[in-house]
Amino acid sequence: MNPLDQKIEEHYHKEGLFEEILARLKNQNIDLAHVNRSDISSVDEFHVRGAAVSKELATMIDIDGKTVLDLGSGLGGPCRMLADEFNCTATGIELSPEFVRTANALSKLVGLEDKTFFIQGNATRLPFEDNSFDVVWTQHVQMNIPDKSKFYGEAYRVLKPGGHFLYYDIFRKDDGAIQYPMPWAARESLSFLIKNGEMAQIVEDLGLQPISKTDQTQAGIEFFTSLLKKINEYGPPKIGLNLIMGDSTVSKLTNLLDHLQKGLLMLESGVYQK
């Protein structure tokens, strides 16, 4: 792992994450022999609006029965949702070995280990042959990747002709200074934000054709406003993304909300076709 990848992996690393999730489930009197996806949905989707926006993204195309690759799959929540609700076979690639271990263990915990597969690797050097997947999917990953051409180029390479590229991401909207920490970066040296137009230019130059785009910024603002209000009133959730972000959870979420409200950052989802 190169030095930058190592620093990014350290930013996300949480030792014993699966065991911590199990302990939290047990404390809520959930039978560990009968865990449902809904029991872990508040922690296994590390992006704005969580499971709700993943389901929205999945309905943008006919994804039923498809083979899907999730670039930067985190704890595997989107892959499990796609496998369970859309009959997909979902593969996730993730930089963090601890996230991969936890993702595979969570899939086994909810009985989806035969339809979801997680491997450790770099999204700019995918270990897959050309034209391997019906769908390539990514959420809140490219902000940690400096070489956007390699990231999107690899997505294009492994996508089958006629296949779809789906994204949901955070982009820079204004050239103003960004204050850290953010959920994806404790400091500026780990963050590589671009504008949505720059992303569009890269993927369209590769040969992907735009199908649809949705500005998700206001929905994200409403989500964070509600979430932070609940945290301020009742404290952190018993099982949630605070397990990953730790003591800096509130400051990271507050910073992101502030930048979305000020128009420095934006959220966008969309679909391209090869």
C-alpha positions in Angstrom: 0.0 0.0 0.0 1.5 3.4 -1.0 1.9 6.1 1.7 -1.2 8.1 0.6 -3.4 4.9 0.6 -2.0 4.1 4.0 -2.9 7.4 5.5 -6.4 7.2 4.0 -6.8 3.7 5.4 -5.7 4.9 8.8 -8.3 7.7 8.6 -11.1 5.1 8.3 -9.6 2.4 10.5 -11.5 1.2 13.5 -10.1 -1.9 15.2 -12.5 -4.6 16.0 -15.4 -3.0 14.2 -17.4 -6.1 13.6 -17.1 -7.1 17.2 -18.2 -3.7 18.3 -21.3 -3.9 16.0 -22.1 -7.3 17.5 -21.8 -5.9 21.0 -24.1 -3.0 20.2 -26.7 -5.4 18.7 -26.5 -7.6 21.7 -27.0 -4.6 24.0 -30.3 -3.9 22.1 -31.4 -7.5 22.8 -31.2 -8.5 19.2 -30.8 -12.2 18.7 -27.4 -12.6 17.0 -28.6 -15.8 15.3 -31.4 -13.9 13.6 -30.0 -10.5 12.6 -31.8 -8.6 9.8 -30.4 -6.1 7.4 -32.5 -3.4 9.0 -30.8 -4.1 12.3 -27.4 -2.9 10.8 -28.7 -0.4 8.2 -27.8 2.7 10.3 -24.1 1.7 10.4 -23.3 -0.2 7.1 -23.9 2.7 4.6 -21.2 5.4 5.1 -22.7 8.2 2.9 -25.2 11.0 3.2 -28.8 9.7 3.7 -27.6 6.1 4.0 -29.8 3.3 2.8 -32.6 5.6 1.6 -30.4 7.1 -1.2 -29.0 3.7 -2.2 -32.5 2.5 -2.9 -33.2 5.6 -4.9 -30.0 5.0 -6.9 -30.9 1.4 -7.5 -34.3 2.3 -9.0 -32.7 4.7 -11.6 -32.2 1.7 -14.0 -33.4 -1.9 -14.3 -30.9 -3.4 -12.0 -32.7 -6.6 -11.2 -30.5 -9.7 -11.6 -27.4 -7.7 -12.7 -23.8 -8.2 -11.7 -22.7 -5.1 -9.8 -19.3 -3.8 -8.7 -19.2 -1.3 -5.9 -16.1 0.9 -5.9 -15.3 1.8 -2.3 -17.8 -0.6 -0.8 -17.2 0.3 2.9 -19.1 -2.0 5.2 -21.1 -3.5 2.4 -24.6 -2.1 3.0 -25.4 -1.2 -0.6 -24.1 -4.5 -1.9 -26.3 -6.4 0.6 -29.3 -4.2 -0.3 -28.8 -4.9 -4.0 -28.4 -8.6 -3.4 -31.4 -8.9 -1.2 -33.9 -6.6 -2.8 -32.9 -6.6 -6.5 -31.5 -10.1 -6.9 -28.1 -8.8 -7.8 -24.7 -10.5 -7.4 -22.7 -7.7 -5.8 -18.9 -7.4 -5.5 -17.3 -4.7 -3.4 -13.7 -3.5 -3.5 -12.4 -1.5 -0.6 -9.1 -0.1 0.5 -9.5 -0.8 4.2 -8.8 -4.4 5.3 -10.9 -3.9 8.4 -13.9 -2.7 6.4 -13.5 -5.8 4.1 -13.4 -8.1 7.1 -16.4 -6.5 8.6 -18.3 -6.4 5.4 -17.8 -10.1 4.8 -18.7 -10.9 8.4 -21.9 -8.8 8.2 -23.0 -10.5 5.0 -22.6 -13.9 6.7 -24.5 -12.6 9.8 -27.6 -11.7 7.7 -27.3 -14.7 5.3 -26.1 -12.9 2.2 -22.6 -14.3 1.9 -23.5 -16.3 -1.3 -24.5 -13.1 -3.2 -22.1 -10.5 -1.9 -18.3 -10.6 -2.1 -15.8 -8.1 -0.7 -12.1 -7.8 -1.5 -9.3 -5.5 -0.4 -7.9 -3.4 -3.2 -7.4 -0.1 -4.9 -10.2 1.3 -7.1 -7.6 2.7 -9.5 -6.1 -0.7 -10.1 -9.1 -3.1 -10.3 -8.2 -6.9 -10.4 -11.0 -7.6 -12.9 -11.0 -8.3 -16.7 -12.4 -5.9 -19.2 -16.2 -5.9 -19.6 -16.9 -7.9 -16.4 -19.9 -6.1 -14.8 -23.3 -5.0 -15.8 -23.2 -2.1 -13.4 -20.4 -0.2 -11.7 -21.6 1.8 -8.7 -19.8 4.2 -6.4 -20.8 6.5 -3.5 -18.7 9.0 -1.7 -15.3 7.6 -2.7 -13.6 9.7 -5.3 -13.0 12.5 -2.8 -10.1 10.4 -1.4 -8.6 9.6 -4.9 -6.2 12.1 -6.5 -6.1 10.5 -10.0 -9.7 10.8 -11.2 -8.8 9.6 -14.7 -7.6 6.3 -13.4 -10.6 5.9 -11.1 -13.2 6.6 -13.7 -11.1 4.9 -16.4 -11.1 1.6 -14.4 -14.8 1.9 -13.9 -15.3 2.3 -17.7 -12.8 -0.6 -18.4 -14.6 -3.3 -16.3 -18.1 -2.2 -17.4 -19.8 -4.3 -20.1 -20.9 -2.5 -23.3 -24.4 -1.2 -22.7 -23.8 -1.4 -18.9 -24.5 1.5 -16.5 -22.2 3.6 -14.3 -24.1 4.9 -11.2 -22.7 7.5 -8.8 -23.7 9.5 -5.7 -21.0 11.9 -4.7 -19.8 15.0 -3.0 -18.4 17.7 -5.3 -16.9 21.1 -4.9 -19.4 23.8 -6.0 -17.4 26.9 -5.2 -13.7 27.7 -5.1 -13.7 28.8 -1.5 -11.6 27.2 1.2 -12.8 24.0 2.7 -12.6 23.5 6.5 -11.7 20.1 8.0 -12.3 17.6 9.5 -14.8 16.1 7.1 -16.2 12.5 7.2 -13.8 11.5 4.4 -10.8 13.4 5.6 -9.4 14.7 8.9 -7.2 17.2 7.0 -6.9 18.7 3.6 -4.0 16.5 2.5 -6.4 13.5 2.3 -9.1 15.3 0.3 -9.2 15.6 -3.5 -12.4 17.4 -4.3 -13.4 18.3 -7.9 -16.5 20.0 -9.4 -19.3 17.9 -10.9 -18.6 19.3 -14.3 -15.0 18.1 -14.2 -16.2 14.6 -13.4 -18.7 14.7 -16.3 -15.9 15.8 -18.7 -13.7 12.9 -17.6 -16.3 10.2 -18.0 -17.8 11.5 -21.2 -14.3 11.7 -22.7 -14.0 8.0 -21.8 -17.1 7.3 -23.9 -19.9 7.1 -21.2 -23.2 8.7 -22.2 -25.2 10.7 -19.6 -28.6 9.3 -18.9 -29.7 11.3 -15.8 -28.5 13.6 -13.0 -30.1 14.6 -9.7 -29.0 17.4 -7.4 -29.2 15.8 -4.0 -27.9 18.8 -2.0 -31.2 19.9 -0.4 -32.1 16.4 0.6 -28.6 16.1 2.3 -29.1 19.4 4.2 -32.5 18.2 5.5 -31.0 14.9 6.5 -28.1 16.4 8.5 -30.2 19.0 10.1 -32.6 16.3 11.4 -29.7 14.0 12.4 -27.7 16.6 14.3 -30.9 17.8 16.1 -31.5 14.2 17.3 -27.9 13.8 18.4 -28.0 17.1 20.3 -31.2 16.1 22.1 -30.7 12.4 22.7 -27.0 11.8 22.2 -25.3 9.6 19.6 -27.3 6.6 18.3 -26.6 3.2 19.9 -25.5 1.9 16.6 -24.7 4.3 13.8 -21.9 6.0 11.8 -20.4 7.3 15.1 -18.9 3.8 15.4 -16.7 4.7 12.4 -16.2 8.4 12.9 -15.7 8.2 16.7 -15.5 11.3 18.9 -15.2 13.7 15.9 -18.6 12.6 14.5 -20.5 15.8 15.3 -17.7 18.1 14.1 -17.4 16.3 10.8 -21.1 16.2 10.1 -21.5 19.9 11.2 -18.7 20.9 8.9 -20.2 19.1 5.9 -23.7 20.5 6.6 -22.3 24.0 6.9 -20.4 23.7 3.5 -23.6 22.4 1.8 -25.6 25.2 3.2 -23.1 27.8 2.1 -22.9 26.4 -1.4 -19.2 25.4 -1.2 -20.0 21.7 -1.7 -22.9 19.9 -3.4 -24.3 16.4 -3.6 -25.2 14.8 -6.9 -26.3 11.4 -8.2 -26.5 10.2 -11.7 -26.4 7.5 -14.3 -24.2 7.0 -17.4 -24.2 4.2 -20.0 -21.4 2.6 -21.9 
